Each structure stands twice: as structure tokens, then as C-alpha cells.
Amino acid sequence: MMNEDSFLEIINTYFQLDREKNKQILVSRGDDCCLVEAGKIALSSDLFLEDVHFSRKYFGPKDIGYKALAVNLSDLAACGASPLFFMLNLIWPTSLSLDYAKLMFQSMADLAYDHQLTLVGGDLSRGDKLGLCITIAGQIETNFVFRQQAKPGDLVFVVGNIGLSRVGLEILEKNKTTSDFPKSVWAHLRPTPLVKAGKLLASWVKSMLDVSDGIAKDIQRLLPSGLGVKLRQQLPLDEEIFRFAQTNQLDPLCLALEGGEDYALMGVIEPNTFEQIKTLVPQVWILGEVIEQQGLFYKDKKLEVIGFDHFANDC
């Protein structure tokens, strides 16, 4: 029988508190509030809603549980924080079974375990569609990394792939053969939160964020107003992006720059620090140089790219 106690029993099975690993959590689930002994704590929150952020047509329960938490971990990575605890608010349709919930919680719990992250509370309600809201907390051990600290001449770097998630979404939405673009589909369903890289970079970078709405949109958030980027002529885009772009008569560069939900890290450094950063995070690459013109420029031409906006009209 499905009821609230059934859900709490499942949650307690998958999310157990290890007090030796989480000594800052004094009181966990079961009371009206959790109690945390806090220092410098970074907090973030994200919604993950059916038919807005994901579709159950191609997201399985394990994909949903994993990605709902992964996107929050990515926010901590962008600030250089170590994961500490999270809270889960859940809207659950009665049409879904408890077995579905078990699979969803299993993948979420596995990811939480990988990052020594503790579930400390939340709320549960019935609703017409599946929805998750996670609030996550991380410990700032070195520096909190801000946005908008760049100046002309600085370099903009990226850690991770850009554009693959956009390709994966297009493949899944159009019911294309997923085996033709395996990295893209995986990038959309199971993005990797770059927590370790974020912590390593925190002491070196001037600014950083995670790329959730596409480079074209997020570069405006990373840089101070009035500044832009002159892109490098050769960017390390994945071959699946070129193949998808060619098949669909698209510009691969624009496809990669506009694609959302990459959850790569993008940041700003002084030019003389790149080689040192490269030894810490070998997968880092340079997107371009900060210039005194707003926008993205490629071969001296301003690109007309916009990125993703939740409130923009469909096109």
C-alpha cells in the first residue's frame, strides 16, 4: 500500500546517516528542523519538474534521481565547495509505484554516497506530475568563487564538454537511435558534476560558474557588463557534435555554444596561471580571451547566439 510512511521507510533505507563522516550534522531527519554546526556554508537550490526539465518518455527513474541531485552538486562545484548535506522536497503522482520510487532513490543515494552527501530532511506531497526540489549545502574550505571578476586580457576556460547534452536532448525528443550518439544521450541523462575539479580550481580562478543554460547565455553571467570573449579558432568539440550538425544542416560551433545542461565548469583566469591549472585539472581548455566588447566573437565576427531561457517563447 502506498502512503507517506511507505515513502519515509524507503528514504530511510537508501539514505542512512553516517555520523563519523558527517560530524557537522548534529540532528538529521525526524525533527521539524535539522541541526548543523556550520562554518562557511554555500547553499543552492534547484527544481527538477516533469515535462519542464525532464520527460518520463525517455528519462527512467534512475536517470531522474541521479540528475536531480547532480545538477545541485554542479552548483557546489562552481563555487569550490565540498558537498555536505541536502534536503529533498518531492511531489509524487499516485500513478507511480513504490518500486519506481525505490529505483529513483537508489541512483540518488549512490551519487550522494560518492560525494559523502547526507540527506537531512525535506517534504512530501501528492501531485499530478513528478517534481523534485533539492536544496544543497557545501563547505567552503578555501575560497568562495564569485562571478563577474574578469578584466580584458584574462582567459576564459572550460572544464568538460559543451554541446553534447543539447545533441542528446534532440536525439531523445525525436526518438532517434540513441546508439548513434551514445555520449550525447548519456551527457543529457547523466551529467557528471565536476566537484573535484571545482575544489582544485577554487584557489586559482578569478570567477567560475557551471554551464547550465549554454555558453552563449552563461557567459553574460560570468563576465562584468560590457565585456565579451574572442573565441579561439580551434575548440575541442566532440565528434558527435560535428556529425549531428552535418546531418541536420547546423553550425557545430553555434550548436555547442547555445546548448544547455552541459554542467561543464567555465571560469576566468589570468593568462600566466593556465599551465599551473593544467597540471591540477588536465581536462581544462581555453575558450577564448576577455575583450572590451560584449558578446561572443569568432574570427572578428560577432556571433548571433542566445542560449537557453526558461521564459522565452518557443521557436
C-alpha positions as CSV (number, residue, x, y, z in Angstrom):
1,M,0.0,0.0,0.0
2,M,1.3,3.4,-0.9
3,N,1.3,6.1,1.8
4,E,3.6,8.6,3.4
5,D,5.1,6.1,5.9
6,S,6.0,3.8,2.9
7,F,8.0,6.7,1.4
8,L,9.7,7.5,4.6
9,E,10.7,3.9,5.1
10,I,12.2,3.8,1.6
11,I,14.1,7.0,2.2
12,N,15.5,5.7,5.5
13,T,16.6,2.6,3.7
14,Y,18.6,4.4,0.9
15,F,19.8,7.5,2.9
16,Q,21.4,6.4,6.1
17,L,23.3,8.9,8.3
18,D,27.0,8.1,9.0
19,R,27.8,10.3,11.9
20,E,31.5,9.6,11.7
21,K,31.6,11.0,8.2
22,N,29.2,13.9,8.8
23,K,30.1,15.2,12.3
24,Q,28.8,18.7,11.4
25,I,25.2,17.3,11.2
26,L,24.0,17.2,14.9
27,V,20.3,16.4,14.2
28,S,19.2,14.9,10.9
29,R,15.8,13.7,9.6
30,G,12.9,13.2,12.1
31,D,12.6,16.5,13.8
32,D,11.0,19.7,12.5
33,C,14.4,21.0,11.6
34,C,17.8,19.5,11.1
35,L,20.7,21.0,13.2
36,V,24.0,21.7,11.6
37,E,27.2,23.0,13.1
38,A,28.2,25.5,10.3
39,G,31.2,27.4,9.2
40,K,31.2,29.0,5.8
41,I,28.4,27.2,4.1
42,A,27.4,27.5,0.4
43,L,23.7,26.9,-0.3
44,S,21.9,26.3,-3.6
45,S,18.5,25.1,-4.7
46,D,17.1,23.7,-8.0
47,L,13.8,22.5,-9.3
48,F,13.5,19.3,-11.4
49,L,10.0,19.1,-12.8
50,E,8.3,16.6,-15.1
51,D,7.6,18.0,-18.6
52,V,9.7,21.1,-17.8
53,H,13.1,19.7,-17.0
54,F,12.7,16.1,-18.0
55,S,10.2,13.8,-19.7
56,R,9.4,10.3,-18.4
57,K,9.1,9.3,-22.1
58,Y,12.9,8.8,-22.1
59,F,14.0,9.5,-18.5
60,G,13.9,6.4,-16.4
61,P,13.5,6.6,-12.6
62,K,17.3,6.1,-12.1
63,D,18.0,8.9,-14.5
64,I,15.6,11.2,-12.7
65,G,17.1,10.5,-9.2
66,Y,20.6,10.9,-10.4
67,K,20.2,14.1,-12.5
68,A,18.1,15.9,-9.9
69,L,21.0,15.7,-7.4
70,A,23.8,16.0,-10.0
71,V,22.7,19.5,-11.1
72,N,22.8,20.7,-7.5
73,L,26.2,19.2,-6.9
74,S,27.3,21.1,-10.0
75,D,26.4,24.4,-8.3
76,L,28.7,23.5,-5.4
77,A,31.5,22.6,-7.8
78,A,31.2,26.1,-9.4
79,C,31.7,27.7,-6.0
80,G,34.6,25.4,-5.0
81,A,32.6,23.9,-2.2
82,S,32.7,20.4,-0.6
83,P,29.3,18.6,-0.5
84,L,27.9,18.4,3.0
85,F,24.1,17.8,3.1
86,F,20.9,18.2,1.1
87,M,17.1,18.5,1.5
88,L,14.6,16.9,-0.8
89,N,11.0,18.2,-1.4
90,L,9.1,15.7,-3.5
91,I,5.8,15.9,-5.5
92,W,4.6,12.4,-6.2
93,P,1.8,11.3,-8.6
94,T,-0.2,8.4,-7.2
95,S,0.0,6.7,-10.6
96,L,3.7,5.9,-9.9
97,S,4.6,2.8,-7.8
98,L,6.8,2.4,-4.8
99,D,9.1,0.3,-7.0
100,Y,9.6,3.4,-9.2
101,A,10.5,5.4,-6.1
102,K,13.0,2.8,-5.0
103,L,14.8,2.9,-8.3
104,M,14.8,6.8,-8.2
105,F,16.1,6.9,-4.7
106,Q,18.7,4.2,-5.4
107,S,20.5,6.2,-8.0
108,M,20.2,9.4,-6.0
109,A,21.6,7.6,-2.9
110,D,24.5,6.2,-4.9
111,L,25.5,9.6,-6.2
112,A,25.1,11.1,-2.7
113,Y,27.4,8.3,-1.3
114,D,30.0,9.0,-3.9
115,H,30.2,12.6,-2.6
116,Q,29.7,11.9,1.1
117,L,26.5,13.9,1.0
118,T,23.8,13.4,3.6
119,L,20.0,13.8,3.2
120,V,18.9,15.7,6.3
121,G,15.2,16.4,5.6
122,G,12.5,17.7,3.2
123,D,8.8,17.3,2.5
124,L,6.5,15.1,0.5
125,S,3.2,15.9,-1.3
126,R,0.9,14.4,-3.8
127,G,0.6,16.0,-7.2
128,D,-0.4,15.4,-10.8
129,K,3.2,15.2,-12.1
130,L,6.5,14.2,-10.6
131,G,8.6,17.0,-9.2
132,L,11.7,17.3,-7.1
133,C,13.2,20.4,-5.4
134,I,16.6,19.9,-3.8
135,T,18.4,22.4,-1.6
136,I,22.1,21.5,-1.2
137,A,24.8,22.8,1.2
138,G,28.6,22.6,0.9
139,Q,31.5,23.6,3.0
140,I,33.8,26.4,1.7
141,E,37.3,25.1,2.6
142,T,39.4,27.7,0.7
143,N,37.8,30.5,-1.3
144,F,34.2,31.1,-2.3
145,V,34.4,31.7,-6.1
146,F,32.4,34.7,-7.3
147,R,31.2,35.7,-10.8
148,Q,32.0,38.9,-12.7
149,Q,35.6,39.4,-11.6
150,A,37.1,39.4,-15.1
151,K,39.0,42.1,-16.9
152,P,40.2,42.5,-20.5
153,G,43.1,40.2,-21.3
154,D,42.0,37.4,-18.9
155,L,41.4,33.9,-20.3
156,V,38.1,32.1,-20.2
157,F,38.5,28.4,-19.6
158,V,36.2,25.4,-19.7
159,V,36.4,22.0,-17.9
160,G,34.2,19.4,-19.5
161,N,32.3,19.1,-22.8
162,I,29.9,21.7,-24.3
163,G,27.0,20.9,-26.7
164,L,26.7,17.2,-26.1
165,S,23.7,17.5,-23.8
166,R,21.8,19.6,-26.4
167,V,22.5,16.9,-29.0
168,G,21.4,14.2,-26.6
169,L,18.1,16.1,-25.9
170,E,17.4,16.4,-29.7
171,I,18.0,12.7,-30.2
172,L,15.8,11.7,-27.3
173,E,13.0,14.1,-28.2
174,K,12.9,13.0,-31.8
175,N,13.1,9.2,-30.9
176,K,16.3,8.8,-32.9
177,T,18.5,5.8,-32.5
178,T,20.4,6.6,-29.3
179,S,23.2,4.2,-30.1
180,D,24.4,6.6,-32.9
181,F,25.1,9.3,-30.3
182,P,25.9,7.5,-27.0
183,K,28.0,10.2,-25.4
184,S,25.4,12.9,-26.1
185,V,22.5,10.9,-24.7
186,W,24.5,10.0,-21.6
187,A,25.5,13.6,-21.2
188,H,21.9,14.7,-21.1
189,L,20.6,11.9,-18.8
190,R,23.6,11.6,-16.5
191,P,25.7,14.7,-16.4
192,T,28.9,14.5,-14.3
193,P,29.1,17.1,-11.5
194,L,32.8,18.3,-11.5
195,V,33.1,18.7,-7.8
196,K,36.7,17.6,-7.5
197,A,37.8,20.0,-10.3
198,G,35.9,22.8,-8.7
199,K,37.6,22.4,-5.4
200,L,41.1,22.2,-7.1
201,L,40.4,25.4,-9.1
202,A,38.9,27.4,-6.3
203,S,42.3,28.9,-5.1
204,W,43.4,29.8,-8.7
205,V,40.4,31.2,-10.6
206,K,39.0,34.7,-10.6
207,S,35.5,33.7,-11.4
208,M,33.6,30.5,-12.2
209,L,30.1,29.0,-12.8
210,D,28.6,25.8,-14.1
211,V,27.2,25.9,-17.7
212,S,23.5,25.1,-17.3
213,D,21.9,27.4,-19.9
214,G,24.6,27.3,-22.6
215,I,27.8,29.2,-23.0
216,A,26.0,31.9,-25.0
217,K,23.8,32.7,-22.0
218,D,26.1,31.9,-19.2
219,I,29.0,34.0,-20.5
220,Q,26.8,37.1,-19.8
221,R,26.5,35.9,-16.1
222,L,30.2,35.1,-15.8
223,L,31.6,38.4,-17.1
224,P,31.0,42.0,-15.9
225,S,28.7,44.1,-18.1
226,G,30.3,45.4,-21.3
227,L,32.9,42.6,-21.7
228,G,32.9,39.7,-24.1
229,V,35.1,36.9,-25.4
230,K,37.2,36.5,-28.5
231,L,36.9,32.7,-29.1
232,R,39.9,30.5,-30.0
233,Q,39.7,29.3,-33.6
234,Q,40.1,25.6,-32.7
235,L,37.8,24.4,-29.9
236,P,37.8,20.8,-28.7
237,L,34.3,19.9,-29.7
238,D,33.3,16.3,-29.6
239,E,32.9,14.5,-33.0
240,E,29.2,13.7,-32.2
241,I,28.5,17.5,-32.3
242,F,30.1,17.7,-35.8
243,R,28.2,14.6,-37.0
244,F,24.9,15.8,-35.7
245,A,25.4,19.3,-37.1
246,Q,26.2,18.0,-40.5
247,T,23.2,15.7,-40.6
248,N,20.9,18.5,-39.6
249,Q,22.5,21.4,-41.6
250,L,23.5,23.2,-38.4
251,D,26.6,25.2,-37.5
252,P,28.5,23.0,-35.0
253,L,30.0,26.0,-33.2
254,C,26.7,27.7,-32.6
255,L,25.1,24.3,-31.6
256,A,27.8,23.9,-28.9
257,L,27.6,27.5,-27.7
258,E,23.8,27.5,-27.4
259,G,23.4,24.0,-25.9
260,G,22.2,23.9,-22.3
261,E,22.6,21.5,-19.5
262,D,26.2,20.7,-20.1
263,Y,27.2,21.3,-16.4
264,A,30.8,22.0,-17.5
265,L,32.7,24.5,-15.5
266,M,33.5,27.8,-17.1
267,G,35.7,30.4,-15.4
268,V,38.2,33.2,-15.7
269,I,41.9,33.1,-15.0
270,E,44.9,35.3,-15.5
271,P,47.0,34.1,-18.6
272,N,50.1,33.3,-16.6
273,T,48.2,30.7,-14.4
274,F,47.0,28.4,-17.1
275,E,49.9,26.0,-17.2
276,Q,49.7,25.6,-13.4
277,I,46.0,25.0,-13.6
278,K,46.5,22.5,-16.4
279,T,48.7,20.3,-14.1
280,L,45.9,20.3,-11.5
281,V,43.0,19.7,-13.9
282,P,44.3,18.2,-17.1
283,Q,41.0,18.3,-18.9
284,V,40.8,22.2,-18.8
285,W,40.8,24.0,-22.2
286,I,40.7,27.7,-23.2
287,L,37.5,29.0,-24.8
288,G,39.0,32.5,-25.5
289,E,40.2,35.8,-24.3
290,V,38.2,38.5,-22.5
291,I,37.8,41.7,-24.6
292,E,36.1,45.1,-24.2
293,Q,33.1,44.2,-26.4
294,Q,30.0,42.5,-25.2
295,G,29.2,39.1,-26.8
296,L,31.0,36.2,-28.4
297,F,33.3,36.8,-31.3
298,Y,34.7,34.3,-33.7
299,K,37.2,35.3,-36.4
300,D,36.4,39.0,-35.7
301,K,32.6,38.4,-36.3
302,K,30.1,38.7,-33.5
303,L,28.0,35.5,-33.2
304,E,24.2,35.7,-33.0
305,V,23.8,33.1,-30.3
306,I,21.4,33.3,-27.4
307,G,21.5,30.2,-25.2
308,F,18.5,28.9,-23.2
309,D,15.9,30.9,-21.3
310,H,13.1,29.3,-19.3
311,F,10.7,32.1,-20.1
312,A,11.5,32.7,-23.7
313,N,8.8,31.9,-26.3
314,D,9.2,28.5,-28.1
315,C,10.8,28.9,-31.5
